[in-house]
Amino acid sequence: EWRENTFRDEPVRQNNTAGTITFAKSAMPHSRTTQLFVNLGDNHPLDQMGFAPFARVVEGMEVVRAINDEYGEQPNQHAIQMQGNAYLEAEFPELDYIKRARVIGEEDEDESGGGDDGQ
């Protein structure tokens, strides 16, 4: 259902550098969906391809770098779309999952001294 609900591209206003978060897209215009990635290094060629970073990891990049990368680009996107986690759990048993994420606003940062809530 979600893969059919694309949304419009945005202009690239910052570079795809380490720690920036960007929506994945195809070569087609306005093809972004819910899939995103964190740039682990400088990916400036993505800037010219229309990949517009919209957020940045401000704390905990060491956690991002610790995510299991042994499978690389192996998972089949079509199989993920059709079978979901059942496919991933069967074929990639050591895959890491993000179970929770939250957006920290300026008010949260001011109250907690930079957004670190000890978790």
Contacts in CASP RR format, 6 or more apart in sequence:
PFRMAT RR
TARGET T0000
AUTHOR 0000-0000-0000
METHOD contacts of the structure
MODEL  1
EWRENTFRDEPVRQNNTAGTITFAKSAMPHSRTTQLFVNLGDNHPLDQMG
FAPFARVVEGMEVVRAINDEYGEQPNQHAIQMQGNAYLEAEFPELDYIKR
ARVIGEEDEDESGGGDDGQ
2 33 0 8 1.000
2 34 0 8 1.000
3 33 0 8 1.000
3 34 0 8 1.000
3 81 0 8 1.000
5 33 0 8 1.000
6 30 0 8 1.000
6 31 0 8 1.000
6 32 0 8 1.000
6 33 0 8 1.000
7 30 0 8 1.000
7 32 0 8 1.000
7 33 0 8 1.000
8 30 0 8 1.000
8 32 0 8 1.000
9 25 0 8 1.000
9 29 0 8 1.000
9 30 0 8 1.000
9 32 0 8 1.000
9 50 0 8 1.000
9 52 0 8 1.000
10 52 0 8 1.000
10 54 0 8 1.000
11 52 0 8 1.000
12 47 0 8 1.000
12 50 0 8 1.000
12 51 0 8 1.000
12 52 0 8 1.000
12 53 0 8 1.000
13 52 0 8 1.000
14 20 0 8 1.000
14 53 0 8 1.000
15 42 0 8 1.000
15 44 0 8 1.000
15 47 0 8 1.000
15 53 0 8 1.000
16 22 0 8 1.000
16 39 0 8 1.000
16 42 0 8 1.000
16 43 0 8 1.000
16 44 0 8 1.000
16 46 0 8 1.000
16 47 0 8 1.000
16 51 0 8 1.000
16 53 0 8 1.000
17 39 0 8 1.000
17 41 0 8 1.000
17 42 0 8 1.000
17 43 0 8 1.000
17 44 0 8 1.000
17 53 0 8 1.000
18 39 0 8 1.000
18 40 0 8 1.000
18 41 0 8 1.000
18 42 0 8 1.000
18 61 0 8 1.000
19 38 0 8 1.000
19 39 0 8 1.000
19 40 0 8 1.000
19 41 0 8 1.000
19 56 0 8 1.000
19 57 0 8 1.000
19 61 0 8 1.000
19 64 0 8 1.000
20 38 0 8 1.000
20 39 0 8 1.000
20 53 0 8 1.000
20 55 0 8 1.000
20 56 0 8 1.000
20 57 0 8 1.000
21 36 0 8 1.000
21 37 0 8 1.000
21 38 0 8 1.000
21 39 0 8 1.000
21 53 0 8 1.000
21 54 0 8 1.000
21 55 0 8 1.000
21 56 0 8 1.000
21 57 0 8 1.000
22 36 0 8 1.000
22 37 0 8 1.000
22 39 0 8 1.000
22 46 0 8 1.000
22 51 0 8 1.000
22 52 0 8 1.000
22 53 0 8 1.000
22 54 0 8 1.000
23 32 0 8 1.000
23 33 0 8 1.000
23 35 0 8 1.000
23 36 0 8 1.000
23 51 0 8 1.000
23 52 0 8 1.000
23 54 0 8 1.000
24 32 0 8 1.000
24 33 0 8 1.000
24 35 0 8 1.000
24 36 0 8 1.000
24 37 0 8 1.000
25 31 0 8 1.000
25 32 0 8 1.000
25 50 0 8 1.000
25 51 0 8 1.000
27 49 0 8 1.000
38 57 0 8 1.000
38 64 0 8 1.000
39 46 0 8 1.000
39 53 0 8 1.000
40 64 0 8 1.000
40 65 0 8 1.000
43 51 0 8 1.000
57 64 0 8 1.000
59 114 0 8 1.000
59 115 0 8 1.000
59 116 0 8 1.000
67 96 0 8 1.000
68 94 0 8 1.000
68 95 0 8 1.000
68 96 0 8 1.000
70 94 0 8 1.000
71 92 0 8 1.000
71 94 0 8 1.000
71 95 0 8 1.000
74 92 0 8 1.000
75 87 0 8 1.000
75 88 0 8 1.000
75 91 0 8 1.000
75 92 0 8 1.000
75 95 0 8 1.000
76 87 0 8 1.000
79 87 0 8 1.000
79 91 0 8 1.000
80 87 0 8 1.000
80 88 0 8 1.000
88 95 0 8 1.000
89 95 0 8 1.000
104 114 0 8 1.000
104 115 0 8 1.000
108 115 0 8 1.000
109 115 0 8 1.000
END
